[in-house]
Amino acid sequence: MSNITIYGKTQCAQCEMVKNYLDQRAIPYDYKLLDRDFVREDVVAFGARSYPVIVAEGTVIHAGLAGLQTYLLANESTQQKGPSFLAE
């Protein structure tokens, strides 16, 4: 999967957890930083109230790392790598 964008902010433990999870599995993503790459109103349009906001293949994921893991498992048949890369 190469179409993941993370909208995060500084000093955000959940943002770092999501980035680390993707890095460890060599899943590419774009990282956007609040007030540098976007403003709060941009993610409010997604219905977001907390960070990180993750957009994967056009799907907005609001539940942080747990939501991303659920999304990736549900869509693993479309992944380029086998299911083992999702393992904890």
C-alpha angles and dihedrals in degrees: 000000000000102000103082122125122187118200106200145153138221119280092021112143093189091052090053092048091054093047092048092049092053094042092052090054095042091239109155120231142161118239120209119193122214114252092009103058102010143004127238093256089063093065095037084067086064090055092253123156100168140030143295102041109192124197114192119181089335094311116121112222114199102175099077118222095349091053092047092050091050091049093049093048091049090051100037093116087069093050120109092222127058122265092264092080089069094057118117 
